Amino acid sequence: MRELSDFDEMYQEVIIDHYKNPRNKSKLPNFTDEVMSHNPFCGDEIELQLNIKDNVIIDVSVSGRGCAISQSSGSLLGETIAGKTVIEAKNDNNSMRALLKDENLSEEQFDSLDDSTVIEGVKKFPVRIKCALLSWSALNDILNKY
């Protein structure tokens, strides 16, 4: 039981850190793709901008407003996909969805998500999964064009 408590504490610390100090929040002066994502049930909003060159995500901006889960998940997403190819980002997107559905991930899939795996704790609160996936849904909207 102590291990679960340690995980919960780490989960909360990382979520709060990314909420209070979001990464990749500055708007991009040049971007190739932009999408706004909105959860009408709670009002959370995410604006995702990507600069993709030669199928590599060279710059990311994730901004918005809403709960700690949606905003921290967006910040974590930005760190996770920056520098990756479109295919790698698509794979990470699928892995995040699988993680929150409590499906088994390979070690490679889990490692590729990096710190974004702390969002896994949200699956204990099914009503919050949409919050955690808001930025990932925005990413999916962009990547579907590629």
PyMOL commands that place a pseudoatom at each C-alpha (Angstrom):
pseudoatom trace, name=CA, resn=MET, resi=1, chain=A, elem=C, hetatm=0, pos=[0.000, 0.000, 0.000]
pseudoatom trace, name=CA, resn=ARG, resi=2, chain=A, elem=C, hetatm=0, pos=[2.936, 2.340, 0.661]
pseudoatom trace, name=CA, resn=GLU, resi=3, chain=A, elem=C, hetatm=0, pos=[3.957, 2.132, -3.027]
pseudoatom trace, name=CA, resn=LEU, resi=4, chain=A, elem=C, hetatm=0, pos=[0.541, 3.392, -4.132]
pseudoatom trace, name=CA, resn=SER, resi=5, chain=A, elem=C, hetatm=0, pos=[0.802, 6.284, -1.686]
pseudoatom trace, name=CA, resn=ASP, resi=6, chain=A, elem=C, hetatm=0, pos=[4.269, 7.208, -3.037]
pseudoatom trace, name=CA, resn=PHE, resi=7, chain=A, elem=C, hetatm=0, pos=[2.899, 7.110, -6.588]
pseudoatom trace, name=CA, resn=ASP, resi=8, chain=A, elem=C, hetatm=0, pos=[-0.047, 9.295, -5.631]
pseudoatom trace, name=CA, resn=GLU, resi=9, chain=A, elem=C, hetatm=0, pos=[2.277, 11.820, -4.008]
pseudoatom trace, name=CA, resn=MET, resi=10, chain=A, elem=C, hetatm=0, pos=[4.585, 11.894, -7.058]
pseudoatom trace, name=CA, resn=TYR, resi=11, chain=A, elem=C, hetatm=0, pos=[1.562, 12.142, -9.359]
pseudoatom trace, name=CA, resn=GLN, resi=12, chain=A, elem=C, hetatm=0, pos=[0.209, 15.113, -7.444]
pseudoatom trace, name=CA, resn=GLU, resi=13, chain=A, elem=C, hetatm=0, pos=[3.589, 16.889, -7.309]
pseudoatom trace, name=CA, resn=VAL, resi=14, chain=A, elem=C, hetatm=0, pos=[4.201, 16.590, -11.053]
pseudoatom trace, name=CA, resn=ILE, resi=15, chain=A, elem=C, hetatm=0, pos=[0.635, 17.602, -11.941]
pseudoatom trace, name=CA, resn=ILE, resi=16, chain=A, elem=C, hetatm=0, pos=[0.793, 20.658, -9.676]
pseudoatom trace, name=CA, resn=ASP, resi=17, chain=A, elem=C, hetatm=0, pos=[4.252, 21.619, -10.961]
pseudoatom trace, name=CA, resn=HIS, resi=18, chain=A, elem=C, hetatm=0, pos=[3.106, 21.489, -14.594]
pseudoatom trace, name=CA, resn=TYR, resi=19, chain=A, elem=C, hetatm=0, pos=[-0.082, 23.375, -13.707]
pseudoatom trace, name=CA, resn=LYS, resi=20, chain=A, elem=C, hetatm=0, pos=[1.742, 26.174, -11.875]
pseudoatom trace, name=CA, resn=ASN, resi=21, chain=A, elem=C, hetatm=0, pos=[4.747, 26.231, -14.250]
pseudoatom trace, name=CA, resn=PRO, resi=22, chain=A, elem=C, hetatm=0, pos=[3.467, 25.106, -17.651]
pseudoatom trace, name=CA, resn=ARG, resi=23, chain=A, elem=C, hetatm=0, pos=[6.079, 24.280, -20.264]
pseudoatom trace, name=CA, resn=ASN, resi=24, chain=A, elem=C, hetatm=0, pos=[5.885, 25.300, -23.921]
pseudoatom trace, name=CA, resn=LYS, resi=25, chain=A, elem=C, hetatm=0, pos=[3.133, 27.832, -23.203]
pseudoatom trace, name=CA, resn=SER, resi=26, chain=A, elem=C, hetatm=0, pos=[4.453, 30.738, -25.315]
pseudoatom trace, name=CA, resn=LYS, resi=27, chain=A, elem=C, hetatm=0, pos=[2.679, 31.213, -28.632]
pseudoatom trace, name=CA, resn=LEU, resi=28, chain=A, elem=C, hetatm=0, pos=[4.791, 30.286, -31.637]
pseudoatom trace, name=CA, resn=PRO, resi=29, chain=A, elem=C, hetatm=0, pos=[5.712, 33.109, -34.021]
pseudoatom trace, name=CA, resn=ASN, resi=30, chain=A, elem=C, hetatm=0, pos=[5.721, 30.547, -36.848]
pseudoatom trace, name=CA, resn=PHE, resi=31, chain=A, elem=C, hetatm=0, pos=[3.655, 27.393, -36.870]
pseudoatom trace, name=CA, resn=THR, resi=32, chain=A, elem=C, hetatm=0, pos=[2.356, 25.004, -39.476]
pseudoatom trace, name=CA, resn=ASP, resi=33, chain=A, elem=C, hetatm=0, pos=[-0.702, 23.787, -37.565]
pseudoatom trace, name=CA, resn=GLU, resi=34, chain=A, elem=C, hetatm=0, pos=[-3.010, 25.128, -34.890]
pseudoatom trace, name=CA, resn=VAL, resi=35, chain=A, elem=C, hetatm=0, pos=[-6.133, 23.799, -33.247]
pseudoatom trace, name=CA, resn=MET, resi=36, chain=A, elem=C, hetatm=0, pos=[-8.400, 24.849, -30.410]
pseudoatom trace, name=CA, resn=SER, resi=37, chain=A, elem=C, hetatm=0, pos=[-9.963, 22.123, -28.298]
pseudoatom trace, name=CA, resn=HIS, resi=38, chain=A, elem=C, hetatm=0, pos=[-12.792, 22.717, -25.848]
pseudoatom trace, name=CA, resn=ASN, resi=39, chain=A, elem=C, hetatm=0, pos=[-14.593, 20.527, -23.361]
pseudoatom trace, name=CA, resn=PRO, resi=40, chain=A, elem=C, hetatm=0, pos=[-18.153, 21.920, -23.239]
pseudoatom trace, name=CA, resn=PHE, resi=41, chain=A, elem=C, hetatm=0, pos=[-18.973, 19.961, -20.067]
pseudoatom trace, name=CA, resn=CYS, resi=42, chain=A, elem=C, hetatm=0, pos=[-16.414, 21.716, -17.872]
pseudoatom trace, name=CA, resn=GLY, resi=43, chain=A, elem=C, hetatm=0, pos=[-15.211, 24.666, -19.957]
pseudoatom trace, name=CA, resn=ASP, resi=44, chain=A, elem=C, hetatm=0, pos=[-11.569, 23.593, -20.242]
pseudoatom trace, name=CA, resn=GLU, resi=45, chain=A, elem=C, hetatm=0, pos=[-9.786, 24.947, -23.311]
pseudoatom trace, name=CA, resn=ILE, resi=46, chain=A, elem=C, hetatm=0, pos=[-6.530, 24.049, -25.040]
pseudoatom trace, name=CA, resn=GLU, resi=47, chain=A, elem=C, hetatm=0, pos=[-4.836, 25.798, -27.924]
pseudoatom trace, name=CA, resn=LEU, resi=48, chain=A, elem=C, hetatm=0, pos=[-2.164, 23.660, -29.561]
pseudoatom trace, name=CA, resn=GLN, resi=49, chain=A, elem=C, hetatm=0, pos=[0.309, 25.021, -32.088]
pseudoatom trace, name=CA, resn=LEU, resi=50, chain=A, elem=C, hetatm=0, pos=[2.880, 22.856, -33.836]
pseudoatom trace, name=CA, resn=ASN, resi=51, chain=A, elem=C, hetatm=0, pos=[5.671, 23.705, -36.188]
pseudoatom trace, name=CA, resn=ILE, resi=52, chain=A, elem=C, hetatm=0, pos=[6.302, 20.586, -38.249]
pseudoatom trace, name=CA, resn=LYS, resi=53, chain=A, elem=C, hetatm=0, pos=[9.129, 20.419, -40.753]
pseudoatom trace, name=CA, resn=ASP, resi=54, chain=A, elem=C, hetatm=0, pos=[10.082, 17.303, -42.719]
pseudoatom trace, name=CA, resn=ASN, resi=55, chain=A, elem=C, hetatm=0, pos=[7.610, 15.319, -40.567]
pseudoatom trace, name=CA, resn=VAL, resi=56, chain=A, elem=C, hetatm=0, pos=[9.385, 16.322, -37.336]
pseudoatom trace, name=CA, resn=ILE, resi=57, chain=A, elem=C, hetatm=0, pos=[7.723, 18.406, -34.622]
pseudoatom trace, name=CA, resn=ILE, resi=58, chain=A, elem=C, hetatm=0, pos=[10.321, 21.116, -34.193]
pseudoatom trace, name=CA, resn=ASP, resi=59, chain=A, elem=C, hetatm=0, pos=[8.317, 23.414, -31.938]
pseudoatom trace, name=CA, resn=VAL, resi=60, chain=A, elem=C, hetatm=0, pos=[5.248, 23.104, -29.700]
pseudoatom trace, name=CA, resn=SER, resi=61, chain=A, elem=C, hetatm=0, pos=[2.994, 25.562, -27.891]
pseudoatom trace, name=CA, resn=VAL, resi=62, chain=A, elem=C, hetatm=0, pos=[0.228, 24.426, -25.569]
pseudoatom trace, name=CA, resn=SER, resi=63, chain=A, elem=C, hetatm=0, pos=[-1.848, 27.055, -23.820]
pseudoatom trace, name=CA, resn=GLY, resi=64, chain=A, elem=C, hetatm=0, pos=[-5.328, 27.342, -22.437]
pseudoatom trace, name=CA, resn=ARG, resi=65, chain=A, elem=C, hetatm=0, pos=[-7.374, 27.544, -19.312]
pseudoatom trace, name=CA, resn=GLY, resi=66, chain=A, elem=C, hetatm=0, pos=[-9.069, 25.026, -17.128]
pseudoatom trace, name=CA, resn=CYS, resi=67, chain=A, elem=C, hetatm=0, pos=[-8.467, 22.519, -14.402]
pseudoatom trace, name=CA, resn=ALA, resi=68, chain=A, elem=C, hetatm=0, pos=[-5.071, 21.335, -13.199]
pseudoatom trace, name=CA, resn=ILE, resi=69, chain=A, elem=C, hetatm=0, pos=[-5.477, 18.007, -15.002]
pseudoatom trace, name=CA, resn=SER, resi=70, chain=A, elem=C, hetatm=0, pos=[-6.199, 19.446, -18.453]
pseudoatom trace, name=CA, resn=GLN, resi=71, chain=A, elem=C, hetatm=0, pos=[-3.532, 22.126, -18.246]
pseudoatom trace, name=CA, resn=SER, resi=72, chain=A, elem=C, hetatm=0, pos=[-0.807, 19.891, -16.804]
pseudoatom trace, name=CA, resn=SER, resi=73, chain=A, elem=C, hetatm=0, pos=[-1.570, 17.190, -19.335]
pseudoatom trace, name=CA, resn=GLY, resi=74, chain=A, elem=C, hetatm=0, pos=[-1.080, 19.782, -22.081]
pseudoatom trace, name=CA, resn=SER, resi=75, chain=A, elem=C, hetatm=0, pos=[2.233, 20.877, -20.606]
pseudoatom trace, name=CA, resn=LEU, resi=76, chain=A, elem=C, hetatm=0, pos=[3.374, 17.255, -20.355]
pseudoatom trace, name=CA, resn=LEU, resi=77, chain=A, elem=C, hetatm=0, pos=[2.242, 16.598, -23.934]
pseudoatom trace, name=CA, resn=GLY, resi=78, chain=A, elem=C, hetatm=0, pos=[4.427, 19.454, -25.166]
pseudoatom trace, name=CA, resn=GLU, resi=79, chain=A, elem=C, hetatm=0, pos=[7.482, 17.999, -23.470]
pseudoatom trace, name=CA, resn=THR, resi=80, chain=A, elem=C, hetatm=0, pos=[6.675, 14.512, -24.714]
pseudoatom trace, name=CA, resn=ILE, resi=81, chain=A, elem=C, hetatm=0, pos=[6.270, 15.247, -28.428]
pseudoatom trace, name=CA, resn=ALA, resi=82, chain=A, elem=C, hetatm=0, pos=[8.825, 18.023, -29.014]
pseudoatom trace, name=CA, resn=GLY, resi=83, chain=A, elem=C, hetatm=0, pos=[11.493, 16.763, -31.415]
pseudoatom trace, name=CA, resn=LYS, resi=84, chain=A, elem=C, hetatm=0, pos=[9.597, 13.617, -32.361]
pseudoatom trace, name=CA, resn=THR, resi=85, chain=A, elem=C, hetatm=0, pos=[8.426, 12.587, -35.785]
pseudoatom trace, name=CA, resn=VAL, resi=86, chain=A, elem=C, hetatm=0, pos=[4.744, 12.736, -36.674]
pseudoatom trace, name=CA, resn=ILE, resi=87, chain=A, elem=C, hetatm=0, pos=[4.631, 8.912, -36.530]
pseudoatom trace, name=CA, resn=GLU, resi=88, chain=A, elem=C, hetatm=0, pos=[6.222, 8.864, -33.068]
pseudoatom trace, name=CA, resn=ALA, resi=89, chain=A, elem=C, hetatm=0, pos=[3.744, 11.491, -31.837]
pseudoatom trace, name=CA, resn=LYS, resi=90, chain=A, elem=C, hetatm=0, pos=[0.843, 9.457, -33.270]
pseudoatom trace, name=CA, resn=ASN, resi=91, chain=A, elem=C, hetatm=0, pos=[2.166, 6.400, -31.439]
pseudoatom trace, name=CA, resn=ASP, resi=92, chain=A, elem=C, hetatm=0, pos=[2.450, 8.390, -28.204]
pseudoatom trace, name=CA, resn=ASN, resi=93, chain=A, elem=C, hetatm=0, pos=[-1.104, 9.633, -28.658]
pseudoatom trace, name=CA, resn=ASN, resi=94, chain=A, elem=C, hetatm=0, pos=[-2.366, 6.064, -29.050]
pseudoatom trace, name=CA, resn=SER, resi=95, chain=A, elem=C, hetatm=0, pos=[-0.282, 4.971, -26.058]
pseudoatom trace, name=CA, resn=MET, resi=96, chain=A, elem=C, hetatm=0, pos=[-1.714, 7.719, -23.840]
pseudoatom trace, name=CA, resn=ARG, resi=97, chain=A, elem=C, hetatm=0, pos=[-5.252, 6.704, -24.742]
pseudoatom trace, name=CA, resn=ALA, resi=98, chain=A, elem=C, hetatm=0, pos=[-4.424, 3.057, -24.035]
pseudoatom trace, name=CA, resn=LEU, resi=99, chain=A, elem=C, hetatm=0, pos=[-2.811, 3.993, -20.712]
pseudoatom trace, name=CA, resn=LEU, resi=100, chain=A, elem=C, hetatm=0, pos=[-5.949, 5.797, -19.564]
pseudoatom trace, name=CA, resn=LYS, resi=101, chain=A, elem=C, hetatm=0, pos=[-8.116, 2.872, -20.671]
pseudoatom trace, name=CA, resn=ASP, resi=102, chain=A, elem=C, hetatm=0, pos=[-5.983, 0.665, -18.412]
pseudoatom trace, name=CA, resn=GLU, resi=103, chain=A, elem=C, hetatm=0, pos=[-4.637, -1.321, -21.366]
pseudoatom trace, name=CA, resn=ASN, resi=104, chain=A, elem=C, hetatm=0, pos=[-1.193, -2.879, -21.200]
pseudoatom trace, name=CA, resn=LEU, resi=105, chain=A, elem=C, hetatm=0, pos=[1.635, -0.929, -22.790]
pseudoatom trace, name=CA, resn=SER, resi=106, chain=A, elem=C, hetatm=0, pos=[4.987, -2.285, -23.847]
pseudoatom trace, name=CA, resn=GLU, resi=107, chain=A, elem=C, hetatm=0, pos=[8.018, -0.935, -22.017]
pseudoatom trace, name=CA, resn=GLU, resi=108, chain=A, elem=C, hetatm=0, pos=[8.937, 0.984, -25.180]
pseudoatom trace, name=CA, resn=GLN, resi=109, chain=A, elem=C, hetatm=0, pos=[5.486, 2.632, -25.357]
pseudoatom trace, name=CA, resn=PHE, resi=110, chain=A, elem=C, hetatm=0, pos=[5.592, 3.528, -21.664]
pseudoatom trace, name=CA, resn=ASP, resi=111, chain=A, elem=C, hetatm=0, pos=[9.126, 4.946, -21.906]
pseudoatom trace, name=CA, resn=SER, resi=112, chain=A, elem=C, hetatm=0, pos=[8.231, 7.005, -24.986]
pseudoatom trace, name=CA, resn=LEU, resi=113, chain=A, elem=C, hetatm=0, pos=[5.537, 8.825, -22.985]
pseudoatom trace, name=CA, resn=ASP, resi=114, chain=A, elem=C, hetatm=0, pos=[8.227, 9.919, -20.530]
pseudoatom trace, name=CA, resn=ASP, resi=115, chain=A, elem=C, hetatm=0, pos=[6.815, 12.038, -17.664]
pseudoatom trace, name=CA, resn=SER, resi=116, chain=A, elem=C, hetatm=0, pos=[3.363, 12.071, -19.259]
pseudoatom trace, name=CA, resn=THR, resi=117, chain=A, elem=C, hetatm=0, pos=[2.815, 8.674, -17.648]
pseudoatom trace, name=CA, resn=VAL, resi=118, chain=A, elem=C, hetatm=0, pos=[1.990, 10.430, -14.352]
pseudoatom trace, name=CA, resn=ILE, resi=119, chain=A, elem=C, hetatm=0, pos=[-1.383, 11.207, -15.916]
pseudoatom trace, name=CA, resn=GLU, resi=120, chain=A, elem=C, hetatm=0, pos=[-2.127, 7.495, -15.489]
pseudoatom trace, name=CA, resn=GLY, resi=121, chain=A, elem=C, hetatm=0, pos=[-3.424, 8.250, -11.976]
pseudoatom trace, name=CA, resn=VAL, resi=122, chain=A, elem=C, hetatm=0, pos=[-6.422, 9.976, -13.563]
pseudoatom trace, name=CA, resn=LYS, resi=123, chain=A, elem=C, hetatm=0, pos=[-7.867, 6.626, -14.639]
pseudoatom trace, name=CA, resn=LYS, resi=124, chain=A, elem=C, hetatm=0, pos=[-8.971, 6.159, -11.019]
pseudoatom trace, name=CA, resn=PHE, resi=125, chain=A, elem=C, hetatm=0, pos=[-11.370, 9.071, -11.665]
pseudoatom trace, name=CA, resn=PRO, resi=126, chain=A, elem=C, hetatm=0, pos=[-13.135, 8.243, -14.957]
pseudoatom trace, name=CA, resn=VAL, resi=127, chain=A, elem=C, hetatm=0, pos=[-14.912, 11.597, -15.115]
pseudoatom trace, name=CA, resn=ARG, resi=128, chain=A, elem=C, hetatm=0, pos=[-11.465, 13.301, -15.314]
pseudoatom trace, name=CA, resn=ILE, resi=129, chain=A, elem=C, hetatm=0, pos=[-10.150, 11.237, -18.246]
pseudoatom trace, name=CA, resn=LYS, resi=130, chain=A, elem=C, hetatm=0, pos=[-11.639, 13.724, -20.735]
pseudoatom trace, name=CA, resn=CYS, resi=131, chain=A, elem=C, hetatm=0, pos=[-9.708, 16.487, -18.968]
pseudoatom trace, name=CA, resn=ALA, resi=132, chain=A, elem=C, hetatm=0, pos=[-6.473, 14.533, -19.314]
pseudoatom trace, name=CA, resn=LEU, resi=133, chain=A, elem=C, hetatm=0, pos=[-7.119, 13.777, -22.987]
pseudoatom trace, name=CA, resn=LEU, resi=134, chain=A, elem=C, hetatm=0, pos=[-8.142, 17.289, -24.090]
pseudoatom trace, name=CA, resn=SER, resi=135, chain=A, elem=C, hetatm=0, pos=[-4.693, 18.268, -25.363]
pseudoatom trace, name=CA, resn=TRP, resi=136, chain=A, elem=C, hetatm=0, pos=[-4.107, 14.785, -26.772]
pseudoatom trace, name=CA, resn=SER, resi=137, chain=A, elem=C, hetatm=0, pos=[-7.374, 15.095, -28.730]
pseudoatom trace, name=CA, resn=ALA, resi=138, chain=A, elem=C, hetatm=0, pos=[-6.130, 18.413, -30.117]
pseudoatom trace, name=CA, resn=LEU, resi=139, chain=A, elem=C, hetatm=0, pos=[-2.907, 16.664, -31.124]
pseudoatom trace, name=CA, resn=ASN, resi=140, chain=A, elem=C, hetatm=0, pos=[-4.929, 13.935, -32.809]
pseudoatom trace, name=CA, resn=ASP, resi=141, chain=A, elem=C, hetatm=0, pos=[-6.843, 16.557, -34.818]
pseudoatom trace, name=CA, resn=ILE, resi=142, chain=A, elem=C, hetatm=0, pos=[-3.585, 17.956, -36.170]
pseudoatom trace, name=CA, resn=LEU, resi=143, chain=A, elem=C, hetatm=0, pos=[-1.822, 14.648, -36.773]
pseudoatom trace, name=CA, resn=ASN, resi=144, chain=A, elem=C, hetatm=0, pos=[-4.771, 13.235, -38.715]
pseudoatom trace, name=CA, resn=LYS, resi=145, chain=A, elem=C, hetatm=0, pos=[-3.753, 15.609, -41.518]
pseudoatom trace, name=CA, resn=TYR, resi=146, chain=A, elem=C, hetatm=0, pos=[-0.419, 13.803, -41.870]
for i in range(1, 146): cmd.bond("trace and resi %d" % i, "trace and resi %d" % (i + 1))
show_as sticks, trace
zoom trace
